Amino acid sequence: MSTAFIIFLVLAFFIFMSSFFTVKQQSSVIIERFGKFQSVRNSGLQLKIPLVDRLAGRVNLKIQQLDVIIETKTRDNVFIKMKVSVQFKVIQEKVYEAFYKLEYPHDQITSYVFDVVRAEVPKLKLDDVFERKDDIAVAVKRELNEAMSTYGYDIINTLVTDIDPDIQVKNAMNRINAADREKTAAEFEAESSRIRIVAKAKAEAESKRLQGQGIADQRREIARGLVESVEVLNSVGINSQEASALIVVTQHYDTLQAIGADANSNLILLPNSPQAGSDMLNNMVASFSASNQVGEMMKKHNKKIEKPKPIQPQSGYEDDIQPDVHS
C-alpha cells in the first residue's frame, strides 16, 4: 500500500471518530451548522456531521448560586451592606434562549438585585430591615423571575444572608442592648431584694409573736406552779407568807446554781445571802400592800366626785309660801 493511501485512511478514521461526541449529565450542547443553530443535544452519546456541524457551546443545567453584595441606606439614614444569594438554573426547554439571548447572565441578575434592594430598603428603618429581610428576598425573587424567565432562567430562591451596618452603628446598637439588659437585671435584682426584705420582716414578726407567746405561756405556767406550790405548802400547815418566802429562797438558790454551772460566767449577784430572799419577799409584800391601799383611796375619791349634789331651793321662795293660819 502506498503512503498516500495510508494517510487517507488515517484521516478518514479521525474524521469518522470526530462524528461522535458525548454530553455529560445535567448539561446540554448547542450544535451549529455553518454558523447557524442546528439543534440542542442532551446527555449521552451523540452524532454530528464532520466538518459541517460544530459544538457551539455547552450549557450547565445545574442549580447555580450568585452572591451579590449591595451597599444601600435605610430610612433612618444608616448605611448597610447586604449580601443576597440568588439560586438559579437554566430551564432545559429554553436552552436556546439562555445561550443566544443573554451573553452575561450573572451581570444581568446582579443589576436586577441592585435595583430591587435599593428600591425596597430605603423604605424601612434599620430594625425593620432585620425583621423583614424575608420580604426583601421575596421581592427580589419576584422581580428576577419576571425578568429572567424570558431568557430561559428559572430563579429557584433568593436569600438575604447578611446585613452588615456600619461599625459605629453596630457598637451603638450593642450599647443600647447592653443598657436595656442591665436595666432589666436591675429591676429583677430590686424585686428580689424586696421579696427577701418582706420575707425576712414577716419571719421576724412571726418569730417575735411566737417568742412573746412562749414567754407568756412560760410565765403562766410559772404562776400556775407557784399557786400549786402554795396550796401544797398550805396543806401541811405553812401559811402563804412562809410558803412564798420558801419559794423565793428556793428560786434564789436555783439561780445561783445555774450561774455557777457556767465555767465562763463573770456574773456576780448582789446581795448573795439567804436573808436577801426574805428581804425581797418583804419588799414585794409591802409594795403590793401599798399599791392596794393607793387603789382603794383612789376609788373612794372617784366616788365622792361622781356623787350628785342636792338641789337647793331659790332664796325667798319659802318665804313667799306662808301657811293660811286663818283658814
Secondary structure, DSSP 4 states (H G I P E B T S, - for coil): --HHHHHHHHHHHHHHHTTEEEE-TTEEEEEEETTEEEEEE-SEEEE--TTTEEEEEEEE-S-EEEEEEEEEE-TTS-EEEEEEEEEEEE-GGGHHHHHHT-S-HHHHHHHHHHHHHHHHGGGS-HHHHHHTHHHHHHHHHHHHHHHHGGGTEEEEEEEEEEEEE-HHHHHHHHHHHHHHHHHHHHHHHHHHHHHHHHHHHHHHHHHHHHHHHHHHHHHHHHHHHHHHHHHHHHHTT--HHHHHHHHHHHHHHHHHHHHHH-TT-----SS-SHHHHHHHHHHHHHHHHHHHHHHHHHHHHHHHHHSPPPPPPPTTHHHH----S--
